[in-house]
Amino acid sequence: MSSPLAERWLRGVAVNSAAPSEVLLRLLSDQARAVRTLLCEERQLPAVVVEAVVAHPERDVRRRFARNRYASAEQRGRLADDVDDLVRAALASGPRPRLGRVEALSDGVLERLLTVRDGDGEGRVLTGDDIRQELVVSGQIPPSFRRRMPDHPNPELRYQATGLWLWLTPVQREALLGDPEHAVREAALRSSRRLDPAVTEEELPEVDCHHRSFLLVNYAVSPAVAARCLADRRDLSALARNPHTPRDSVARLARDPDPDVRERVAARADLDPALLAELAQDPDATVRARASLQPLPRTWPERAAIDRIIGRTAEDIGAVEEMLIEPPTGWYEACAASTHPVLRRVAASCARLPEELVRRLADDPDADVRHLLACNHPLAPPAVVLDAFVAAPRQRPYLLTSPRLPRTGLRHLLGHGDPAVRALAAADAGLARPPLHLLGDPEPRVRRAAAANPLLPLGLLSSLLDTPEHAEGAAANPGLPAERLHRLLDLSGLP
C-alpha cells in the first residue's frame, strides 16, 4: 500500500453504503485482506458482489459472508452445500455477533445441514454432528420447523425429533414409537424413558453436576428421589420447577423455609387452588407476588413466558426467542391489558401482538414495557425504538439493525453525553446543516460518523481524506463519487 492513510481509506470504502459494485469487487483482492471482515461480514452487499463472494476461491471470504447478519437467510443459505465444512459450520452457527433474533434459514437449507454426513465435501476438520450442534443452538431453526420434524418424510429428521420428547404430543410420541424405520423406533424408545421415574432414579448421579440438575428439572421424578432430596435439602429449586415432581412433594416444597423454593412452587401450572391461596398469603413479598401474578388455570408455556421476563430489566432481556411451545396470542393480548407491569412486559415480548395493542403498550407508563416492545415487535413506533436505544446501552448493537430506529430528526441528540448517541445523531442526513462541530469530538466514533455525513461539502471531504483522524469516516461518506473511490483504491495499491 502506497499511502500511510491507505488502511483507513480501505476501511471507509468497505462500509460506504453508496460504493458501487465495481469498487467493492476490488476490495476482494489479496491486498485488501485487512478489511474483509468489514466487507463480507458487517454490511449489506449488492447482488453482484454476493455472487462473487459465494463463489470466491478463498474459504475465508465465504466463511465471513456465512456469518453476515446483514445478508438475507436466502443469500447465506447458498453456502449450505459449500465444499468446505468450516464454511458450512459458519453458516450453521449463524450471524456474528449474535445480537438478538436471527432470520430463520429455509426448510431446504435446514434439512441439508441437519442431515449432512461425515465426509460430505472436501473439508475434514469438523464432523456432521459438529455442524448440527452449531445449528441447533444458533436460533436459525424456527419452532415451526421443529414442530414438523416428528412427521417429516426424512427419517433422519424424525430420528432427531425424538430428542424433543418432552415437548411432543402423545400422538406424536406414539407415531415415533411405531415408526417404519428401526433406528427411529429405537431412538423413540430411548427417549420415552425420560418419563419413567425409575429410569431417572437409576441414572441420577450422586455428585452435584449439570447432568444431575438437568434430570431433576426436566425428567420424571420418583417419590423416593424426591424424598431423598427433601431429606438432604438438595436440588429443591430444581424439584420446584419440574412439572413431573410428585404432588405430595410439591406440597412440602410449598412450605420449605427457603423463599426462593416457595416462589418457584408459586409459579407452577399444576398447583392445587388451596395451595396457591396459601402461597398468596406467604410472609415473603416475592412469593406472594408470584402467587398472585397469574390466577389458575395456567399452562406450563405461560409459566415459561413469564420466567424469561420476571426479575430482569428490558436492557438485560432484549429480544427474546420464540419458544418451542408458545402460549396463544390471545393470552399475550390479555397480559397487555393487565394492571400488573410484569404481565404487560410479557405481552411486549410477543412479536404477534396486533397493532392496536402495540400502540397501547408504546404509551405504557412502565419503561421496561416500552423498551421490550422496541426490541421485540416489528411495529414498535420509531420514537419508542429511539428511546430504547438511548436508555438501554447493552441493546444498542441490536437496535442499530432495526429498520424502525430513526436515522433522521436527531438534531436534539447532537449534544448528548453518550458518544454512541452522538454518533447516531452525527450521521443524520436530514439535519439543517452538516455537523461540523462534531468533527472535533473527543470520541473517534463520533468523528467518523460526522465525517461520513453526506451533508458535508465535497471540498471539505477532500481535505478530510488526508487527515488521519477523519480519513476513514470521509472514505465512508456516500457523497463521494465512484471515480474518487476508485482513486482511493488506486492510491492504496489495489489492482
C-alpha positions in Angstrom: 0.0 0.0 0.0 1.5 3.3 -1.1 0.0 5.7 1.4 0.0 5.7 5.3 -3.7 6.6 5.0 -4.4 3.5 2.8 -5.8 1.2 5.5 -8.1 4.0 6.8 -9.4 4.6 3.3 -10.0 0.9 2.6 -11.9 0.6 5.9 -14.1 3.5 5.0 -14.7 2.4 1.4 -15.6 -1.1 2.6 -18.5 0.3 4.6 -19.5 3.0 2.2 -23.2 2.4 1.5 -23.1 4.2 -1.8 -19.9 2.4 -3.1 -20.8 0.7 -6.5 -20.3 -3.0 -7.1 -17.2 -2.3 -9.2 -15.5 -0.6 -6.2 -16.5 -3.3 -3.7 -15.3 -6.1 -6.0 -11.8 -4.6 -6.0 -11.8 -5.0 -2.2 -11.9 -8.8 -2.6 -8.3 -8.7 -3.8 -5.5 -10.1 -1.6 -4.2 -6.6 -1.0 -7.4 -5.7 0.9 -7.4 -8.7 3.3 -7.4 -6.3 6.3 -10.9 -5.1 5.5 -12.5 -8.5 4.6 -14.5 -8.6 7.9 -16.0 -5.2 7.3 -16.8 -6.0 3.6 -18.0 -9.6 3.9 -19.4 -9.8 7.4 -20.5 -6.3 8.5 -22.6 -4.7 5.7 -25.2 -5.4 3.1 -23.7 -6.3 -0.3 -25.1 -5.7 -3.8 -26.3 -8.8 -5.6 -23.3 -8.8 -8.0 -20.9 -8.7 -5.0 -22.8 -11.5 -3.3 -22.3 -13.7 -6.4 -18.6 -13.0 -6.3 -18.4 -13.8 -2.6 -20.2 -17.1 -2.5 -18.1 -18.3 -5.5 -14.8 -16.9 -4.1 -12.0 -19.4 -4.1 -10.8 -18.5 -0.7 -12.6 -20.1 2.3 -12.0 -17.0 4.5 -14.2 -14.9 2.2 -17.1 -17.4 2.1 -16.8 -18.1 5.8 -17.1 -14.5 6.7 -20.2 -14.0 4.5 -21.8 -17.1 6.0 -21.8 -15.1 9.3 -23.1 -11.8 7.8 -26.1 -10.7 9.8 -26.9 -8.1 7.1 -27.3 -10.7 4.4 -30.6 -12.4 3.9 -31.1 -16.0 5.0 -31.6 -16.9 1.4 -28.2 -15.4 0.4 -26.3 -17.0 3.3 -28.2 -20.3 2.7 -26.4 -20.7 -0.7 -23.4 -21.8 1.3 -25.2 -24.9 2.7 -23.5 -27.0 0.0 -20.1 -25.4 0.2 -17.2 -27.8 -0.3 -15.6 -26.7 3.0 -17.0 -27.9 6.3 -15.8 -24.8 8.1 -17.9 -22.6 5.8 -20.9 -24.8 6.4 -20.2 -24.6 10.1 -20.1 -20.8 10.0 -23.5 -20.8 8.3 -24.8 -23.2 10.9 -23.6 -21.2 13.8 -25.4 -18.1 12.5 -24.6 -14.4 12.2 -22.0 -12.9 14.4 -22.2 -11.2 16.7 -25.4 -12.7 17.9 -27.4 -9.7 18.9 -31.0 -10.8 19.0 -33.4 -12.7 16.9 -31.9 -14.3 13.8 -33.7 -14.8 10.5 -34.6 -18.5 10.1 -32.9 -20.5 7.3 -35.2 -22.1 4.7 -36.5 -25.6 5.2 -34.3 -27.0 2.5 -31.1 -25.5 4.0 -32.1 -26.7 7.4 -32.7 -30.2 6.2 -29.3 -30.2 4.4 -27.4 -29.0 7.5 -29.2 -31.3 9.9 -28.7 -34.4 7.8 -25.2 -33.8 6.5 -23.0 -36.9 6.7 -19.3 -37.0 7.6 -17.2 -36.8 4.6 -19.6 -34.7 2.5 -17.5 -32.1 0.6 -13.7 -31.7 0.8 -13.4 -30.3 4.4 -12.4 -32.8 7.0 -12.0 -30.6 10.1 -15.5 -30.9 11.5 -18.0 -33.7 11.6 -21.6 -33.6 10.5 -22.6 -33.8 14.2 -20.4 -30.7 14.9 -22.3 -28.8 12.3 -25.7 -30.0 13.6 -24.8 -28.9 17.1 -23.9 -25.4 15.9 -27.2 -25.1 14.1 -29.3 -26.4 17.0 -28.1 -23.5 19.3 -27.9 -20.8 16.6 -31.5 -19.6 16.7 -31.9 -20.2 13.0 -34.3 -23.2 13.3 -37.8 -21.8 13.8 -40.0 -23.6 16.3 -42.5 -24.3 13.5 -39.8 -26.4 11.7 -39.1 -28.3 14.9 -42.8 -29.0 15.4 -42.9 -30.5 11.9 -39.9 -32.8 12.4 -41.8 -35.7 14.0 -43.9 -36.0 10.8 -41.1 -35.2 8.3 -40.7 -37.6 5.4 -36.9 -37.7 6.0 -36.3 -40.4 8.6 -33.2 -38.7 9.8 -35.2 -35.7 10.9 -37.8 -37.9 12.6 -34.9 -39.6 14.4 -33.7 -36.2 15.6 -37.3 -35.3 16.6 -37.1 -37.9 19.3 -34.8 -35.6 21.2 -37.8 -33.2 21.6 -39.7 -35.9 23.5 -40.8 -33.8 26.5 -42.4 -31.3 24.1 -44.1 -33.8 21.8 -47.8 -34.6 21.9 -48.9 -38.1 22.9 -50.0 -38.8 19.3 -46.5 -37.8 18.0 -44.8 -40.0 20.6 -46.9 -43.0 19.6 -46.2 -42.4 15.9 -42.5 -42.3 16.6 -42.6 -45.4 18.7 -44.2 -47.2 15.8 -42.1 -45.5 13.0 -41.4 -47.7 10.0 -37.7 -47.0 10.4 -36.0 -49.2 13.1 -33.5 -46.5 14.1 -36.3 -44.0 14.7 -38.2 -46.6 16.8 -35.2 -47.3 18.9 -34.4 -43.6 19.5 -38.1 -43.0 20.4 -37.9 -45.9 22.9 -34.8 -44.5 24.5 -36.4 -41.0 24.7 -39.6 -42.4 26.2 -37.5 -43.4 29.2 -37.3 -39.8 30.2 -40.9 -40.1 31.5 -40.1 -43.2 33.5 -39.3 -42.2 37.2 -37.4 -45.5 37.7 -35.0 -44.7 34.9 -34.3 -41.2 36.3 -33.6 -42.8 39.7 -31.2 -45.3 38.2 -29.3 -42.7 36.1 -29.2 -39.9 38.6 -25.6 -39.0 39.5 -24.9 -38.8 43.2 -22.4 -35.9 42.9 -23.6 -32.4 42.1 -23.2 -31.7 38.4 -25.0 -30.3 35.4 -26.5 -33.6 34.4 -28.0 -34.2 37.8 -29.6 -30.8 37.8 -30.9 -31.3 34.2 -32.6 -34.6 35.1 -34.2 -33.1 38.2 -35.5 -30.1 36.4 -36.9 -32.0 33.3 -37.3 -35.7 33.8 -39.9 -37.7 35.7 -39.0 -38.0 39.4 -39.9 -40.9 41.6 -41.3 -40.4 45.1 -38.1 -41.9 46.5 -35.8 -39.5 44.7 -37.9 -36.5 45.7 -38.0 -37.7 49.4 -34.2 -38.1 49.4 -33.7 -34.6 48.0 -36.1 -33.2 50.6 -34.4 -35.0 53.5 -30.9 -33.9 52.4 -32.2 -30.4 51.3 -30.6 -30.8 47.9 -31.8 -29.7 44.5 -35.0 -28.2 45.9 -35.2 -25.4 43.4 -34.9 -28.0 40.6 -37.8 -30.1 42.0 -39.9 -27.0 42.5 -39.5 -26.3 38.7 -40.0 -29.8 37.5 -43.5 -30.5 36.0 -43.2 -34.2 37.0 -42.4 -33.7 40.7 -44.9 -35.8 42.8 -47.8 -33.8 44.2 -47.1 -34.6 47.8 -43.5 -33.4 47.4 -44.8 -30.2 45.7 -46.9 -29.5 48.9 -43.8 -29.9 51.1 -41.8 -27.6 48.8 -44.5 -25.0 49.1 -43.8 -24.9 52.9 -40.0 -25.0 52.6 -38.1 -22.4 54.7 -36.3 -21.1 51.6 -38.5 -18.4 49.9 -36.8 -19.0 46.6 -38.1 -22.5 46.6 -41.6 -21.4 47.6 -41.5 -18.8 44.8 -40.7 -21.5 42.3 -43.7 -23.5 43.5 -45.9 -20.5 43.3 -45.2 -20.3 39.6 -46.2 -23.9 38.8 -49.0 -24.6 36.4 -50.4 -27.6 38.3 -50.9 -26.0 41.8 -53.9 -27.0 43.9 -56.1 -23.9 44.4 -55.8 -24.2 48.2 -52.0 -24.4 48.0 -52.0 -21.3 45.7 -54.1 -19.4 48.2 -51.7 -20.4 50.9 -48.8 -19.1 49.0 -50.6 -15.9 48.2 -50.5 -15.2 51.9 -46.8 -16.1 52.3 -44.8 -14.0 54.7 -42.3 -13.3 51.8 -43.4 -10.5 49.5 -41.7 -12.1 46.4 -43.6 -15.3 47.0 -46.9 -13.5 47.4 -46.3 -11.5 44.3 -45.6 -14.6 42.1 -48.6 -16.5 43.5 -50.9 -13.5 42.8 -49.4 -12.7 39.4 -51.4 -15.2 37.5 -54.6 -17.0 38.6 -55.5 -20.6 37.9 -55.8 -22.3 35.4 -52.3 -21.8 34.0 -50.2 -23.7 31.5 -46.5 -24.5 31.6 -45.8 -22.5 28.4 -47.3 -19.5 30.2 -45.1 -20.0 33.2 -42.1 -20.2 30.8 -43.1 -17.0 29.1 -43.2 -15.2 32.5 -40.0 -16.8 33.7 -38.0 -15.3 30.8 -39.1 -11.8 31.8 -39.7 -11.6 35.5 -37.0 -10.2 37.7 -34.9 -8.7 34.8 -34.9 -5.4 33.0 -35.6 -4.8 29.4 -31.9 -4.0 28.9 -31.0 -7.4 30.3 -33.6 -9.2 28.2 -33.6 -7.5 24.8 -35.1 -9.6 22.0 -36.5 -13.0 23.1 -36.6 -16.1 21.0 -39.8 -17.9 20.3 -40.2 -21.0 22.5 -40.9 -24.4 21.0 -44.4 -24.3 22.6 -45.7 -20.7 22.9 -48.8 -19.6 24.7 -51.5 -18.5 22.2 -51.5 -14.9 21.1 -54.8 -14.4 23.0 -53.0 -15.0 26.3 -50.4 -12.3 25.5 -53.3 -10.0 24.5 -54.8 -10.5 27.9 -51.5 -9.8 29.5 -51.3 -6.5 27.6 -54.5 -5.4 29.3 -53.3 -6.4 32.8 -52.8 -3.8 35.6 -49.6 -5.7 36.5 -46.5 -4.3 34.8 -44.8 -7.7 34.7 -47.6 -9.2 32.6 -47.5 -6.1 30.3 -43.8 -6.7 29.9 -44.5 -10.3 29.0 -47.0 -9.0 26.4 -44.5 -6.6 25.0 -42.1 -9.5 24.3 -44.6 -11.1 21.9 -44.0 -10.2 18.2 -47.5 -11.3 17.3 -49.5 -8.7 19.1 -51.9 -6.7 16.9 -51.1 -3.1 16.0 -53.8 -1.7 18.3 -52.1 -3.3 21.4 -48.7 -2.2 20.1 -49.9 1.4 20.2 -51.3 0.9 23.7 -48.0 -0.6 25.0 -46.0 2.1 23.3 -47.6 4.6 25.7 -47.2 2.4 28.8 -46.0 4.2 31.9 -43.5 1.4 32.6 -40.3 2.0 30.7 -39.4 -1.7 30.6 -42.7 -2.4 28.7 -41.9 0.2 26.1 -38.3 -1.0 25.7 -39.2 -4.6 25.4 -41.7 -3.6 22.7 -38.9 -1.8 20.9 -36.7 -4.9 21.0 -39.4 -7.4 20.1 -42.2 -6.1 17.9 -41.8 -5.3 14.2 -44.4 -2.5 14.5 -42.9 -0.7 17.5 -43.1 3.0 16.9 -39.8 4.6 15.8 -39.9 7.1 18.8 -40.1 4.1 21.2 -37.2 2.4 19.4 -35.1 5.5 19.7 -36.0 5.9 23.3 -34.8 2.3 24.0 -31.6 3.0 22.1 -30.8 5.9 24.3 -31.9 4.3 27.6 -30.6 0.7 27.1 -26.9 0.8 26.1 -26.5 -3.0 26.1 -29.2 -3.4 23.4 -27.8 -0.7 21.1 -25.9 -3.1 18.8 -29.2 -5.0 18.2 -31.3 -1.9 17.8 -28.9 -0.5 15.3 -30.0 -3.3 13.0 -33.7 -2.4 13.3 -35.3 -0.6 10.4 -37.6 1.1 12.9 -34.7 3.0 14.5 -34.9 6.6 13.3 -31.9 7.9 11.3 -33.2 11.4 10.8 -34.8 14.0 13.1 -32.0 13.6 15.6 -30.8 17.2 16.0 -31.7 17.2 19.7 -29.2 14.4 20.3 -26.2 16.1 18.8 -25.0 17.2 22.2 -25.9 14.1 24.1 -23.5 13.0 26.8 -23.2 9.4 25.5 -20.9 9.2 22.5 -22.9 6.3 20.9 -25.9 8.5 20.9 -24.0 11.5 19.5 -22.6 9.2 16.8 -26.1 8.2 15.7 -27.1 11.9 15.6 -23.9 12.8 13.7 -24.9 10.5 10.9 -28.3 12.2 10.4 -28.6 13.2 6.7 -31.7 15.3 7.4 -30.0 17.9 9.6 -30.4 21.5 8.6 -26.7 21.9 8.3 -23.7 19.5 8.5 -22.5 18.6 12.0 -19.1 20.3 11.5 -18.6 20.8 15.2 -18.6 17.0 15.8 -15.6 16.6 13.5 -13.6 17.7 16.6 -15.4 15.4 19.0 -13.1 13.7 21.5 -14.6 10.3 20.6 -13.3 8.7 17.3 -16.7 7.0 16.5 -18.4 10.4 16.7 -15.8 11.9 14.4 -16.2 9.0 11.9 -19.9 9.4 11.9 -19.7 13.2 11.3 -17.1 12.8 8.5 -19.4 10.2 6.9 -22.4 12.5 6.9 -23.5 13.1 3.3 -24.3 16.8 4.1 -20.5 17.6 4.2 -19.4 19.5 1.1 -17.2 17.7 -1.3 -14.3 20.2 -0.9 -14.2 19.6 2.8 -14.4 15.8 2.3 -11.3 16.1 0.1 -9.3 17.7 2.9 -10.7 15.2 5.5 -9.4 12.3 3.4 -5.9 13.5 4.0 -6.4 13.8 7.8 -5.6 10.6 9.7 -8.4 11.2 12.3 -11.0 11.7 9.6 -9.8 9.6 6.7 -11.9 6.5 7.5 -15.1 8.4 8.0 -14.6 10.5 5.0 -14.0 7.5 2.8 -17.3 6.0 4.1 -19.2 9.2 3.0 -21.8 8.3 0.4 -21.4 11.7 -1.2 -18.0 10.6 -2.7 -18.4 9.9 -6.4 -17.4 6.5 -7.7 -14.3 8.0 -9.5 -13.0 9.3 -6.2 -13.5 5.9 -4.5 -11.6 4.2 -7.3 -8.8 6.7 -7.0 -8.5 5.9 -3.2 -8.2 2.3 -4.1 -5.6 3.1 -6.7 -3.6 5.1 -4.2 -3.9 2.1 -1.8 -2.2 -0.2 -4.3 -5.3 -2.3 -5.2 -5.5 -3.8 -8.6 
